Amino acid sequence: MANFAKPSAPRFSVEVYQNEFLPAGGRDVHAIVTVTSTGGATATRALGRDAAVVIMVDCSGSMEYPPDKMRGAREATAAAIDTLRDGTAFAVIAGTHVAKEVYPGRGGLATAGPDTRAQAKEALRGLGAGGGTAIGTWLRLADGLLRQSTATIRHGVLLTDGRNEHEEPAVLRATLDSCAGRFTCDARGVGTDWEVKEVTGIASALLGSADIVADPAHLAEDFTRMMENAMGKEVADVALRLWTPVGAEVRYVKQVSPSVQDLTDRRTAAGPRAGDYPTGSWGDESREYHVCVRVPGASVGQEMLAARASLVLPGPPGGPQPPLAQGLVRAVWTDDLAASTAISPQVAHYTGQAELAQAIQQGLEARKMGDVDGATAKLGRAVQLASVSGNADTARLLAKVVDVVDAVAGTVRLKAKVADADEMTLETRSTQTVRVKKT
């Protein structure tokens, strides 16, 4: 493990967990890369002038039914504004089939302070419901506002209660592609009339979190927590850079903790035999990534560096980018069967967590399609994986969708009636993982 961070910056460290031993001719090397950042804003200084935040509030007609949704959205936005640190640039957008800047309303961003917070909360009183839903327009306006700021931490918060019915899916996808890398965004669905895949897709594309707030009364608490997390970020646009030697190639890269996020297709070239994978903004936290590298087959007794994993920040065009930290992934060929067939506990754990997320999503999809046998099998497997890995939160959510007969064996029965909120909560949170137990 190496650490190269400057004293004034958050300190990054990289640890690599793997079984480096392969049988003769073996080619696939698996490793869990744990990245930890310490000494960030939450531990050193209040974040303010280096952050910009735009809050996007759904104001479509459906937000008025029931009325507590719109009321909850106003209260939650006010709570988020109160959580902004002095000096933070911010704006509030009302989203319908068009996007309108509610505050400051001059095509720019305000600077958080006692007066502007009070003015913004007063402006929220005018928020009402009416119109359709075109989320891409909200994101494009947010992007335009954030691009005016010189802040390195650029963050969005998006709340919706419905489906993106007044915009073609391709338009939203193009907007997400355009905004990716320019700002991060947390997305929330309130109530139960929104589309889980849309909300989670927005958060995934923009490297943020997604969740359900079924009861509008809990929105203020959730928004406060989201904004506190955003205020804890100090360094943005961190990339996981993987260098591989001649003949080796990266098969996939997945964030596996605190949630499952496939980064494989987000690779951008970073020089000869190197590629960068975006990780977004960091505060004091730890995340883990599953890296799989395919190396040339070799004979017993040979060894090689399969990959070098580094954390890097954007640098000047053509200029050097010293790593914040780095770790090495190795491959050693052996005829010791016990050594070559052993699976790293970390790799095994997070492989199971990724399978758990997939089993839940496939099981719920089968249930929606009326495939009782398929849904029972997949959700039973999910119960089994949650039990084995100690993922108690996911196990509790599964128990609201199936009757668990034997968790260890994965024997379940589908419940005849399931509340929409319970099913949507399980689907939305299916990618959340638990960390491997340290021995």
C-alpha positions in Angstrom: 0.0 0.0 0.0 1.3 3.4 -0.9 0.2 7.0 0.0 1.3 10.0 -2.0 -1.3 12.6 -1.0 -0.1 16.2 -0.1 -0.6 17.1 3.6 -3.2 19.8 2.7 -5.4 17.4 0.6 -7.5 14.5 1.7 -5.3 11.4 2.2 -6.2 8.5 -0.1 -5.0 5.0 0.5 -5.4 1.8 -1.6 -5.4 -1.8 -0.4 -5.6 -4.8 -2.7 -7.2 -8.1 -1.5 -6.8 -11.1 -3.8 -5.6 -14.6 -4.2 -2.8 -14.1 -6.7 -2.2 -17.8 -7.3 -3.4 -19.3 -10.7 -3.1 -22.8 -12.0 -0.8 -23.4 -15.0 -2.4 -21.6 -18.0 -4.9 -19.7 -15.7 -5.8 -16.3 -17.0 -8.4 -14.4 -15.0 -7.2 -12.4 -11.9 -9.7 -11.1 -9.5 -9.1 -8.5 -6.8 -11.0 -6.2 -4.5 -9.5 -2.7 -4.4 -10.4 -0.8 -1.2 -10.0 3.0 -1.5 -10.2 5.1 1.6 -10.2 8.9 1.9 -9.4 10.6 5.2 -8.9 14.2 6.3 -11.6 15.6 4.0 -14.0 18.4 4.7 -15.8 16.6 7.4 -12.6 16.2 9.4 -10.7 19.4 8.6 -12.7 22.5 7.5 -16.2 23.6 6.6 -16.9 23.2 2.9 -18.3 26.3 1.3 -16.8 28.3 -1.5 -15.6 25.3 -3.4 -19.1 23.8 -3.7 -22.2 24.4 -5.9 -25.5 22.7 -5.4 -28.8 22.8 -7.5 -32.0 21.4 -6.0 -34.5 20.2 -8.6 -38.1 19.8 -7.2 -40.9 18.0 -9.1 -43.8 20.5 -9.4 -45.9 18.4 -11.9 -49.6 18.1 -11.4 -49.4 14.8 -9.6 -47.4 16.4 -6.7 -50.7 17.8 -5.5 -52.3 14.4 -5.0 -52.2 14.0 -2.0 -51.4 17.6 -1.0 -48.8 16.5 1.5 -46.4 15.6 -1.3 -46.0 19.2 -2.4 -45.9 20.4 1.2 -43.3 17.8 2.1 -41.2 18.8 -1.0 -41.2 22.5 0.1 -40.3 21.6 3.7 -37.5 19.2 2.5 -36.0 21.8 0.2 -36.1 24.4 3.0 -34.3 21.9 5.3 -31.7 21.3 2.6 -31.1 25.0 2.2 -30.7 25.3 5.9 -28.0 22.6 5.7 -25.9 24.5 3.1 -22.7 26.0 4.5 -21.9 29.6 4.2 -20.3 30.4 0.8 -21.9 27.5 -1.0 -23.3 28.5 -4.4 -26.9 27.2 -4.9 -30.1 27.4 -6.8 -33.6 25.9 -6.8 -35.4 24.6 -9.9 -39.1 23.8 -10.2 -39.5 21.0 -12.7 -42.5 20.2 -14.8 -42.6 19.6 -18.6 -40.2 22.6 -18.5 -37.7 23.8 -16.0 -37.9 27.1 -14.1 -35.4 28.7 -11.8 -37.2 29.5 -8.6 -34.2 31.0 -6.8 -32.3 33.2 -7.3 -34.1 33.5 -10.6 -31.4 35.5 -12.5 -29.9 32.8 -14.5 -27.2 32.2 -12.0 -26.4 30.9 -8.5 -26.8 32.6 -5.1 -24.2 32.4 -2.4 -25.4 30.7 0.8 -25.6 33.0 3.8 -28.3 34.1 6.3 -30.0 36.5 3.9 -30.0 34.3 0.8 -31.2 31.3 2.8 -34.2 33.3 4.1 -34.9 34.6 0.6 -34.7 31.1 -0.9 -37.1 29.7 1.7 -39.5 32.6 1.1 -39.4 31.8 -2.7 -40.4 28.2 -1.9 -43.8 29.4 -0.7 -44.6 30.1 -4.4 -44.0 26.4 -5.4 -47.2 24.9 -6.7 -48.2 21.8 -8.7 -49.2 21.8 -12.3 -48.0 20.5 -15.7 -46.1 17.4 -16.9 -42.8 15.7 -16.3 -39.7 16.1 -18.5 -36.7 15.4 -16.2 -34.1 16.0 -18.9 -35.1 19.7 -19.0 -34.5 20.0 -15.3 -31.0 18.4 -15.6 -30.0 20.6 -18.5 -30.9 23.8 -16.6 -29.0 22.5 -13.5 -26.0 21.7 -15.7 -26.1 25.2 -17.2 -26.2 26.8 -13.8 -23.5 24.6 -12.3 -21.2 25.3 -15.3 -21.2 29.0 -14.4 -19.5 28.1 -11.1 -15.8 27.6 -10.6 -16.5 25.2 -7.7 -14.9 21.8 -7.9 -17.7 20.1 -6.0 -20.8 20.3 -8.3 -23.9 18.5 -7.0 -27.5 18.1 -7.8 -30.5 16.8 -5.8 -33.5 15.7 -7.8 -36.9 14.8 -6.4 -39.7 13.3 -8.5 -43.0 11.6 -7.8 -43.9 10.4 -11.3 -42.7 9.0 -14.6 -40.8 10.9 -17.3 -43.9 10.9 -19.5 -43.4 14.2 -21.4 -40.0 13.4 -22.8 -38.6 10.7 -25.1 -36.4 8.2 -23.2 -33.6 8.9 -25.7 -33.7 12.5 -24.8 -33.2 11.8 -21.1 -30.4 9.3 -22.0 -28.6 11.9 -24.1 -29.0 14.5 -21.3 -27.5 12.1 -18.8 -24.6 11.3 -21.2 -24.0 15.0 -21.6 -24.1 15.8 -17.8 -22.0 12.8 -16.7 -18.7 13.9 -15.3 -19.9 17.5 -15.0 -21.8 17.1 -11.7 -23.0 14.3 -9.4 -26.7 13.9 -8.5 -28.7 12.2 -5.8 -32.2 11.2 -6.9 -35.2 10.5 -4.8 -38.7 9.2 -5.6 -41.5 10.2 -3.3 -44.7 8.2 -3.1 -45.1 5.1 -5.2 -46.1 6.3 -8.7 -42.6 6.8 -10.1 -40.4 4.4 -12.1 -37.6 2.8 -10.1 -35.4 2.2 -13.2 -35.6 5.9 -14.2 -34.7 7.2 -10.8 -31.9 4.7 -10.2 -30.7 5.2 -13.8 -30.3 9.0 -13.2 -28.3 8.4 -10.0 -26.2 5.8 -11.6 -25.3 7.9 -14.6 -24.4 10.8 -12.4 -22.6 8.8 -9.7 -25.1 9.7 -7.0 -27.4 7.8 -4.7 -31.0 6.8 -5.3 -33.7 6.0 -2.8 -37.4 6.0 -2.1 -39.2 8.2 0.3 -42.6 6.6 0.4 -44.0 8.9 3.1 -43.6 12.6 2.2 -43.4 13.3 6.0 -39.8 11.9 5.9 -38.6 14.0 3.0 -37.1 16.8 5.2 -35.0 14.2 7.2 -33.8 12.6 4.0 -32.9 15.9 2.3 -31.0 17.1 5.3 -29.0 13.8 5.4 -28.3 14.1 1.6 -27.1 17.7 1.9 -24.9 16.9 4.9 -23.3 14.2 2.9 -22.8 16.6 -0.1 -21.3 19.2 2.3 -18.8 16.6 3.4 -17.2 16.3 0.0 -13.9 18.0 -0.6 -12.3 16.5 -3.7 -14.2 15.9 -7.0 -13.6 14.1 -10.3 -11.4 11.3 -8.7 -10.7 8.5 -11.2 -9.6 5.0 -10.6 -6.8 4.4 -13.1 -5.9 0.9 -14.1 -2.7 0.2 -16.0 -2.1 -3.3 -17.4 1.0 -4.7 -19.1 1.3 -5.9 -22.7 -1.0 -8.8 -23.3 -3.3 -8.1 -20.3 -6.7 -6.5 -20.4 -9.3 -5.3 -17.9 -12.4 -7.5 -18.2 -14.5 -5.4 -15.8 -14.5 -2.9 -13.0 -17.4 -2.7 -10.5 -17.9 -0.6 -7.5 -19.2 -3.2 -4.9 -19.4 -1.1 -1.7 -21.3 0.7 -0.5 -23.4 -0.2 -3.5 -23.0 -2.1 -6.8 -22.2 0.1 -9.7 -20.8 -1.3 -13.0 -18.1 1.1 -14.3 -16.7 -1.1 -17.1 -18.2 0.9 -19.9 -17.2 4.3 -18.5 -13.5 3.8 -19.2 -11.6 6.6 -20.8 -8.1 6.3 -22.2 -5.3 7.6 -20.0 -2.2 6.9 -21.9 -0.6 3.6 -23.1 -2.3 0.6 -21.6 -4.1 2.7 -19.0 -7.8 3.7 -18.5 -9.6 5.9 -16.0 -12.9 4.9 -14.4 -14.9 7.7 -12.7 -15.6 7.6 -9.0 -17.1 11.1 -8.4 -16.6 13.2 -5.3 -15.1 12.1 -2.0 -15.2 13.1 1.6 -14.2 10.9 4.6 -15.3 7.5 3.3 -14.2 4.1 2.0 -15.4 2.3 -1.2 -14.5 -1.0 -2.7 -14.1 -2.1 -6.3 -14.0 -5.5 -7.9 -11.4 -5.6 -10.7 -11.0 -8.5 -13.1 -8.0 -8.6 -15.3 -7.3 -11.2 -18.0 -3.6 -12.0 -18.4 -1.7 -14.2 -20.8 -1.5 -17.8 -19.6 1.9 -18.8 -18.2 3.8 -21.8 -16.8 4.2 -22.8 -13.2 6.7 -20.6 -11.3 6.2 -17.5 -13.4 4.7 -14.3 -11.9 3.8 -10.9 -13.2 2.2 -7.6 -12.3 -1.4 -8.0 -13.6 -2.4 -4.4 -13.0 -1.6 -1.2 -11.1 -4.5 0.6 -9.5 -4.1 4.3 -8.9 -6.3 7.2 -7.7 -5.8 10.3 -9.8 -7.2 13.8 -10.2 -7.6 15.7 -13.4 -4.4 17.6 -14.3 -3.4 20.2 -16.9 -3.6 19.0 -20.5 -0.6 16.9 -21.2 0.8 17.5 -17.7 1.8 14.9 -15.2 -0.8 13.4 -12.8 0.9 12.1 -9.7 -1.2 9.4 -8.1 -3.0 10.1 -4.8 -2.4 6.5 -3.9 -1.8 3.1 -5.6 -1.9 -0.6 -5.2 -0.7 -3.6 -7.2 -2.6 -6.7 -8.5 -0.3 -9.7 -9.0 -0.5 -13.0 -10.8 1.6 -16.0 -9.7 1.3 -19.5 -11.4 1.5 -22.5 -9.2 0.9 -26.3 -9.3 -0.4 -26.1 -5.7 -4.0 -27.0 -6.2 -5.1 -25.7 -2.8 -3.4 -22.3 -3.4 -4.8 -21.9 -6.9 -8.4 -22.9 -6.1 -8.7 -20.8 -3.0 -11.0 -17.8 -3.3 -10.2 -14.5 -1.5 -12.8 -13.9 1.2 -13.2 -10.3 -0.1 -13.7 -11.4 -3.7 -16.2 -14.2 -2.6 -18.2 -11.8 -0.5 -18.6 -9.1 -3.1 -19.3 -11.5 -5.9 -22.1 -12.8 -3.7 -23.4 -9.2 -3.1 -23.4 -8.5 -6.8 -25.3 -11.7 -7.4 -27.7 -10.7 -4.6 -28.6 -7.5 -6.3 -29.1 -9.2 -9.6 -31.3 -12.0 -8.1 -33.5 -9.4 -6.5 -33.9 -7.4 -9.7 -34.6 -10.5 -11.8 -37.0 -11.9 -9.2 -39.0 -8.8 -9.0 -39.2 -8.5 -12.8 -40.4 -12.2 -13.0 -43.0 -11.4 -10.4 -44.3 -8.4 -12.4 -44.5 -10.7 -15.5 -46.5 -13.3 -13.6 -43.7 -15.9 -13.6 -44.3 -17.4 -10.1 -41.7 -20.1 -10.4 -39.0 -17.8 -11.7 -39.7 -15.2 -9.1 -39.7 -17.7 -6.3 -36.4 -19.2 -7.4 -34.6 -15.8 -7.8 -36.0 -14.3 -4.6 -35.3 -17.5 -2.8 -31.7 -17.3 -3.9 -31.6 -13.6 -2.8 -32.8 -14.6 0.7 -30.1 -17.3 0.8 -27.4 -14.8 -0.2 -28.6 -12.1 2.2 -28.5 -14.7 5.0 -25.1 -16.0 4.2 -23.5 -12.5 3.9 -25.2 -11.0 6.9 -27.0 -8.4 4.8 -29.7 -7.9 7.5 -31.2 -4.8 5.9 -31.8 -6.5 2.6 -33.1 -9.6 4.4 -35.7 -7.5 6.1 -36.9 -5.9 2.8 -37.1 -9.4 1.2 -39.3 -10.6 4.1 -41.9 -8.0 3.1 -42.1 -9.6 -0.4 -41.8 -13.3 0.4 -42.6 -15.6 3.3 -39.2 -17.1 4.3 -39.5 -20.8 5.0 -35.7 -21.6 5.3 -33.3 -18.7 4.8 -30.2 -20.9 4.7 -31.7 -23.1 2.0 -33.4 -20.2 0.2 -36.8 -21.7 0.5 -39.5 -19.0 0.2 -43.1 -18.5 -0.9 -44.3 -15.4 -2.7 -46.7 -13.2 -0.6 -50.1 -13.0 -2.2 -50.3 -9.2 -1.5 -47.3 -6.9 -1.4 -47.5 -3.1 -0.8 -46.2 -1.1 -3.7 -43.9 0.8 -1.3 -42.3 -2.4 0.0 -41.7 -3.8 -3.5 -40.3 -0.5 -4.7 -38.1 -0.1 -1.7 -36.6 -3.5 -2.2 -35.9 -2.8 -5.9 -34.5 0.7 -5.3 -32.1 -0.5 -2.5 -31.2 -3.9 -4.1 -27.7 -2.6 -5.0 -26.8 -1.6 -1.5 -24.2 -3.9 0.0 -22.7 -4.8 3.3 -18.9 -4.7 3.9 -17.0 -7.9 4.2 -16.4 -9.0 7.8 -12.8 -8.4 8.8 -11.1 -11.3 10.3 
